[in-house]
Amino acid sequence: MYYPGRKATPQPGIQTCDCDSEMCGKPLNGFTLLLVATLSLIVAIYAPAAHGQANVQGTWQTVPAQMPINPIHTALLSNGKILVVSGSGNYPVQTTYYVGVWDPSTNTMTTQTQSWDMFCNGMIVLPDGRVFIMGGNLQYDPFFGWNRTSIYNPAAVSPKPNYVDMEDMAHGRWYPTSTVLGDGRVLIFSGLDEKGATNSQTEIYTVGAGWASPVMAPWTPPLYPRMHVLPNGKVFYSGSTTQSRIFDPVANTWSGVIATTIYGGTRTYGSSVLLPLNPPNYAPKVIIFGGGNPATATTEIIDLSVPTPAWSKGPAMSAPRRLCASWRKTKASTWRR
């Protein structure tokens, strides 16, 4: 299994026996063959069905019922359900802050309230399956950010609460980006602080130990910066601005500018994806899409395995694209094979 940020480790081949034993090289007897066949049958019967098959064409189905809360932030849970964090839901007069869990198998939604507004937070799923929520909305227009954090535990059983507030960050963050590092720690960067200024500090959280001291970046990031963990454990910043950089979470240092985009403008509300890491060398490549004002259909790709990475033109999309914000009520769609 590949864990982002960790170096790929070659796996040993499967051996039929210990070559130092007296059985090595001897034919298997009938009982052993029967045992192998039985175990193979058990595995075939009880192994989970394969999901996400590229050769299987699926269809979209619109669920008739509307979400009772605005799905601003969502996360897939280990039980197959979807955590939905709305907070004030981009509705300034809303002072009751909602979160919920949607079950796609039954199309049912359970909601509850929170004591603080988690709207516009940074949210990731921890390696243990819990959801870590960082920052949120302290004030509307101008927006100020919360420094509060909370962890949602999908396995919590009543009366144990499923949301537990954790250690506060050094300063507020509204529209930050949070990233799970290869060792399980969590990096958070950018966002508006409690006074409405861009928070240029990086902070790293360790479960059970809390936040390390913040480190100031030598540059000012955009809101929701695009961050990707590389196989060597470092973190690549791909936008939305034109100059790309790398953060080292061990040394807590930023590189200088390692590449500049061809597009030349800020890809506001664009997207960025780390492409699949394929053998034999698992070269990390990142593609950026669209964004800008007006929107662009262009894409660019960078290969971070080469000594001097540079952005190159990727295939154009069929139409210019930029992200659109969702509003009060949104119909949910599910993917079905």
Sequence and secondary structure as in RCSB ss.txt:
>XXXX:A:sequence
MYYPGRKATPQPGIQTCDCDSEMCGKPLNGFTLLLVATLSLIVAIYAPAAHGQANVQGTWQTVPAQMPINPIHTA
LLSNGKILVVSGSGNYPVQTTYYVGVWDPSTNTMTTQTQSWDMFCNGMIVLPDGRVFIMGGNLQYDPFFGWNRTS
IYNPAAVSPKPNYVDMEDMAHGRWYPTSTVLGDGRVLIFSGLDEKGATNSQTEIYTVGAGWASPVMAPWTPPLYP
RMHVLPNGKVFYSGSTTQSRIFDPVANTWSGVIATTIYGGTRTYGSSVLLPLNPPNYAPKVIIFGGGNPATATTE
IIDLSVPTPAWSKGPAMSAPRRLCASWRKTKASTWRR
>XXXX:A:secstr
   TTS         SS TTSTTTT    HHHHHHHHHHHHHHHHHS    S TTS  EEEEEEEE SS  SEEE
E TTS EEEEEETTT TT  SEEEEEEETTTTEEEEEEESS  TT EEEE TTS EEEE  EEETTTTEE   EE
EE TT  TTS SEEE    SS  SS EEEE TTS EEEE  B TTSSB  EEEEEETTTEE   EE SS   SS 
EEEE TTS EEEEESSSEEEEEETTTTEE    EE SS S  TT EEEE    TTTT  EEEEE  TTTTB  EE
EEETTSSS  EEE    SS B      S  EEEEEE 
